[in-house]
Amino acid sequence: MFDLSDLGAWGDLPFFAQDLPRIAAQIDGDFLPPPALTFAAFERTQPAETRVVILGQDPYHTPGKADGLAFSIPAGFGGRLDSLANIFKEIQSDTGQRRNQTDLRDWADQGVLLLNTALSVPPGQPKAHAKLGWSTLVAQVLERLNDRPRAFMLWGAPAHAYAKHLAPRHLVLRAAHPSPLSAHRGFFGSRPFSKVNQWLIEQDQQPINWADP
C-alpha cells in the first residue's frame, strides 16, 4: 500500500517495520492523502535538515486538497483554504509579508517539517483515523529530533499533547489550531513566524522565508 523507498534516514524508525503493517491492515477504502503522498513530509525534509517542526492535527479530508505536507495545498486547488487561509493572515499580521502560494514545499526545502498527529483520513471524515496508531510515529519522530535544538510549533490540543516528547533545549510554541473553528481562540496574534525566525537568528541560523518564494 505504502511506498517507503524514499524515506531516507527516517526509515530507521521502528514504526515502519513494527506498526505500519497493522495500520495498513486497518484502513478500509480510500484515504487522504493518497498512499503515494502519505509520507511526503518525511521524503522532503530529512532529520539532519529539519530546523523547524509545525505539528497540526490530521490531513485535509477534501479530495485533492491534502498533499502529504501538513497545511499545504496543491497549486490550482479550487476550493476553500480554511486553515491555510488563516495561516496566511497570521503571516501578514506577524511579519508584514504576504503569502499566496498554497504549495508549502518551499518551507519543507528550508528545513520545516510539516507534520500532522495523524497521517491519514477518510474522505469527508475528519479525525476518523486519529486512533489508528499514527501517534507512535509522531512520538518517534519528535524523539529523533531531540539531538539538537530545534523550533516546534504545536497547533491545537492534539499537537500540544506531544510536548512531553521534547527536550528542554528546544523552542516550543503552543497555539490554537488555525482552523476556522479555533483560530480566534489563540492562533491569531500568537506571532509564531517572527518568534521562530528570531530564535533561529539567535542560533546563528538563516531565518525561514514564510512569504512567497
C-alpha positions in Angstrom: 0.0 0.0 0.0 2.7 2.5 1.0 6.0 3.2 -0.8 8.7 3.5 1.7 11.6 3.7 -0.7 12.3 7.5 -0.3 12.1 7.8 3.5 15.9 8.2 3.8 17.1 8.4 7.4 13.5 8.4 8.7 13.2 4.8 7.5 15.2 3.6 10.5 12.3 4.5 12.9 10.9 1.3 14.4 7.4 2.4 13.5 7.8 1.5 9.8 8.6 -2.2 10.5 6.6 -2.7 13.7 3.5 -0.6 13.4 2.8 0.4 9.9 1.7 -3.0 8.7 -1.0 -3.1 11.4 -2.2 0.4 10.5 -2.4 -0.5 6.8 -4.4 -3.6 7.6 -7.0 -1.4 9.5 -7.5 1.0 6.6 -10.5 0.0 4.6 -11.3 2.0 1.5 -9.9 5.3 0.1 -8.0 7.7 2.3 -6.3 11.1 2.0 -3.6 12.0 1.1 -3.3 9.0 -1.3 -0.6 6.4 -0.4 2.0 7.8 -2.7 1.9 11.1 -0.7 1.3 9.8 2.8 5.0 10.3 3.8 5.8 13.2 1.5 6.8 15.4 4.5 9.5 12.9 5.5 10.7 12.4 2.0 11.0 16.2 1.5 12.7 17.1 4.9 15.2 14.7 6.3 16.1 14.6 10.1 19.5 16.3 9.6 17.9 19.1 7.6 15.0 19.7 10.0 15.2 23.1 11.8 11.5 23.8 12.5 8.6 21.4 13.0 5.0 22.5 12.5 2.6 19.9 14.1 -1.1 20.0 13.2 -4.0 17.6 13.6 -4.9 15.4 10.6 -4.8 15.9 6.8 -7.5 17.8 4.9 -10.4 15.4 4.3 -11.5 17.0 0.9 -10.3 15.1 -2.1 -7.5 16.8 -4.0 -6.6 19.1 -1.1 -4.1 17.1 1.1 -0.6 16.6 -0.4 1.3 14.9 2.4 2.7 18.1 3.9 0.6 19.4 6.8 -1.4 22.5 5.9 0.0 22.5 2.3 -2.5 22.5 -0.6 -1.5 21.8 -4.3 -1.4 24.7 -6.7 -4.6 25.0 -8.6 -6.9 23.6 -5.9 -10.2 25.5 -6.4 -11.8 25.0 -3.0 -11.6 26.8 0.3 -8.3 27.2 2.0 -9.6 27.1 5.6 -6.7 26.6 8.0 -4.1 27.7 5.4 -6.0 31.0 4.8 -5.7 31.8 8.5 -2.0 30.9 8.4 -1.6 33.4 5.6 -3.4 36.1 7.6 -1.1 35.5 10.6 2.0 35.6 8.4 1.0 39.0 7.1 -0.1 40.3 10.6 3.1 38.9 12.2 5.8 39.7 9.6 4.2 42.2 7.3 4.8 39.8 4.4 2.3 38.2 2.1 1.9 34.6 1.2 -0.4 33.4 -1.6 1.3 30.2 -2.8 -0.6 27.3 -1.2 2.0 24.7 -2.0 4.3 24.7 1.0 7.2 22.6 -0.4 9.5 25.7 -0.3 9.0 25.7 3.5 9.9 22.0 3.6 13.0 22.7 1.5 14.2 25.3 4.1 14.0 22.7 6.8 10.4 22.9 8.0 8.9 19.5 8.7 5.2 19.8 8.1 3.7 17.1 10.2 0.2 16.1 11.4 -0.6 14.0 14.5 -2.5 11.6 12.1 -1.2 10.9 8.6 -4.4 9.7 7.0 -8.1 10.5 6.9 -11.0 9.0 5.0 -12.7 11.5 2.6 -15.2 13.6 4.4 -14.5 12.1 7.9 -12.2 14.3 9.9 -10.3 12.7 12.8 -11.6 9.2 11.8 -8.0 7.8 11.7 -6.8 9.7 14.8 -6.6 6.5 16.8 -5.2 4.1 14.3 -1.7 4.3 15.8 -0.1 7.2 14.0 0.8 8.6 17.4 3.6 6.1 17.7 5.2 7.5 14.6 4.8 11.1 15.7 6.4 10.4 19.1 9.4 8.6 17.5 9.9 11.5 15.1 10.0 14.1 17.9 12.3 11.9 19.9 14.6 11.5 16.9 14.8 15.3 16.7 15.9 15.8 20.3 19.5 15.5 19.3 20.0 19.3 18.8 17.9 22.5 19.4 15.0 23.0 17.0 11.9 25.1 16.9 8.5 23.5 17.3 5.1 25.0 16.6 2.3 22.9 18.2 -1.1 23.9 16.9 -4.2 22.5 18.6 -4.8 20.3 21.6 -3.7 17.0 19.8 -0.4 18.6 19.0 0.1 20.1 22.4 -0.1 16.6 23.9 3.3 15.7 22.2 5.2 18.4 24.1 6.2 15.7 26.6 8.4 14.1 24.0 10.5 17.2 23.5 13.7 18.1 25.3 14.0 21.4 27.2 16.6 22.7 24.7 14.0 23.4 22.0 11.9 26.4 21.3 8.3 25.1 21.8 5.4 27.4 20.8 1.9 26.3 21.6 -1.2 27.9 20.0 -4.7 27.1 18.9 -5.2 25.3 15.7 -5.6 27.6 12.7 -8.9 26.0 11.7 -11.8 28.5 11.1 -13.3 26.8 14.2 -10.5 27.7 16.5 -8.1 30.3 15.1 -9.8 33.1 17.1 -9.0 31.2 20.3 -5.3 31.9 20.3 -3.8 31.3 16.9 -4.4 34.8 15.6 -1.9 37.1 17.4 0.4 34.3 18.5 3.1 35.6 16.1 4.9 32.2 15.7 6.6 33.0 12.5 8.6 36.0 13.8 9.3 34.2 17.1 10.8 31.2 15.3 12.9 33.4 13.0 14.2 35.5 15.9 15.2 32.2 17.6 16.9 30.9 14.5 18.9 34.0 14.2 20.0 33.7 17.8 21.1 30.1 16.9 23.2 31.6 14.1 20.9 30.1 11.5 19.2 31.6 8.5 15.5 32.6 9.2 12.7 30.9 7.2 11.2 32.8 4.3 7.5 32.3 5.2 6.4 34.6 2.3 6.1 33.6 -1.3 9.4 32.2 -2.7 
